[in-house]
């Protein structure tokens, strides 16, 4: 069975293309030439990045749908950790178990968190970008390593979807001009 509507995308598009990439080492897909392992050229192709990432994972760990699903679950679990770090940074940690449960049962998490789609990775890099932005904003000083990590997280988020590349520019701009310090003092 699987998630309604997403099964075809996950099984036939991402999984099968990545599986063929892992077995043959290259693939012509939608008039793009894909290859594994990941190369600098693949980082510049937003539309093919996830195929090559998944193909590289399959090449290293075995060409199985279960491997792709397990990596999606791992990345979702990492985004939960980042979520808890954000709540702690904003001093909203009075109910960490409840807030984590609410975050974990969001429809996108339930429906897309365990299949081989890009959503788990997109959410993870969104959360990382947000975390580093909050860290810079709450501290009210430009921390160069945090700024660099925010830029890298935003860049990686943008590699998974073209619209997120534009959104990441907006996020970075927002964190640079709007301080969150006053928002973090709501009294929990």
N, C-alpha and C positions, 0 to 999 in steps of 0.2 A: 504494500500500500504506500504510505508516505504522506507527505503534506500535499494537500489538494492544490493543484496548479503549479507547484514548484518541482514536482517529481520529474517531469519531462525536462525542465531546464537543467536540473542537477544531474540526472542520469544520462541524458543524451547529449547535452551540450558540453558542460564543463567536464564531467567524468570521462566520457568517451574520448573527447579531444585530448584530455590530459593523459589518459591511458595510452592512446596511440603515440603521443609525444614521448612518453616514458619508454615504450617498446621500440620505436623507430628512431627516436632522437630528433626528428623534425616532422613538420606537418604543414601543409598549405590549407589554411582555414579562412574562409571569407576573404579570399584574395590577399591574405597576409601570410608571410612565411614565419612559422613559429619554430623554435628550437629549444632544447634543454641541454645542459643546465642553463639557468638564468644568465643572461648577458646584460651588458650596459644598454644595448639596443632595445631589449625588452622593457627596460625601465622607462624608455621614452614612448612606448606604445601603450597607451592607457587601455585600449580595447583588448589587448592580448595578454596583459600582465598576469591575470589570475589563471589563465590556461597554462602559462609557462611555470608559474609558481606551483600549481597543483601537479603538473607534469614532473617537475623536479622532485617534489615530495614523493610521488609514485616511483620515480627512478631510484631514489635513495632508500625508501622503506617498503616498496612493493606496490604493484599496481592493483589496488583493491579499493572498492567504494568505501569499505569500512575504515581504511586509513584516512581518506578524505573527510569522512564524517567525524572521526576521532580528533583530527586536527581542528575542525570547526568547533567541536565541543571544548577543546583545550583553549582556543582563542576566546571563546565565550567566557570560560572560567576566569581567564586573565582579565577580561573586561569587568567582571564582577569585583575583582580585587581592586582594579583602578577606581571603580565606582565607590567602594568603601573608602579609599584614600581621598577621593573628592569630598565625600561627606565629612570626613575628619578634618580636612583642610578648611572647609567652610563652617566648621564647628556645628554641624547638624547631626552629630553622632549619637543623639539621645536614644534613638531606636534603630540601631544598625541592622538587626536581624529582620525587622519589619520592612525597612527601606530596601534591603537586599532582596527580600521575598517579592516585594512589589516590582522592583527592577527585573527580577528573573522571570516573572510571569507576564511581562509585556507581550502582546501578541507577536511581535517580530521575534522576540527571544524564543518563545514557545514553538512558533511555526518554522523559523529558519535557523535556529541555533545549532541544529544537529545534522544538517544536510550540507552537501558540498556546493553551497552557494557563497557568494562574496559577502553576504550580510554580516556574518560574525566578524570578519576581518574589518569591514567598514566601521562597525560599531566600536571595535577595539581601538582602532586608530583615532576615531572621533573622540572617544573617552580619554585617550592619552593626550590628544591636542587640548582638550578641555582641561584636563588635570594640570598640565604645564602652564596653560593660560591662567588658570585660577591661582596657581602657585606664584606666578609673577605678579598678578594683580593684587592678591591679598598681602603680599610682602611689600607692595608699593615701591619696588625697585627692580630695575632690569637686571636679572640674573642671566648672564651670557650662556652658561650651560643649559639652563631651563629654556631660554629663548631658542637656542639651537635645537633642543629636543622637541619643542613645540613645532618648529618649522619642519623638522624631519617627520614627525608624526602626521602633520598636515599634508606633507608631500606624499607619504605612503598612503594616507587616506584617499588622496586624489588619484592615485594609481588604480584604485579599484573601481572608480566610477568618475566619468568626466564631470558630472554636475558637482560632485564632492570636491573636485579640484577648485572650482570657482567658489564654492562655499567655504573652503578652508582659508582662502584669501580674506573673505569677510570675517571669519572667526579671529584670525590673527589681528586684523585691524581693530576689531571690537575689543579684544583684550588689551591692546596697546593704548586705547583712548578712554576706556570706561573702567574705572576702579570698582572692584567688587567688595572692598573692605566693609563698606556700610551695609551691604546685603548679608554678610556673614554674621552679623550681630543681632539677629532677630530674636534671640533669647531661647532658641530651641524649644 
